Amino acid sequence: TLVTAVKAAGLAETLSGQGPFTVFAPTNDAFNSLPAGTLENLLQNPEQLKSILTYHVVPGNVMAADVVKIPSAVTVTGKPVNVTVEGQTVKINDANVTKTDIKTDNGVIHVIDKVLLPPQ
């Protein structure tokens, strides 16, 4: 679902560029848990979709060991996400990080269980 959304927002070339990027990637279940019709509506509104997807991207390589040491990170939208650590649980805003440090050619991916919505 994330790949489909990235393509619909016209971000595929950007995110496969030089980087490095840290992506907090929602699972398919995260997209499926959005209210009915939300994903379909976003796929028809590329600019709104782009603003939501870029809110999941932080410039640079931020590995899990670094994420747990910072209170927040500024996304490529210029808006920050909050980072909290509660025992063994790491949250980005209200999303749980479920997998970490998936290395890519141009950065790293951390899987999260919710879609992050930027503040208005």
Helices and strands as residue ranges (DSSP letters): H 2-8, H 12-15, E 21-26, H 28-32, H 38-43, H 46-54, E 57-59, H 64-67, E 72-74, E 80-86, E 89-92, E 95-104, E 107-112
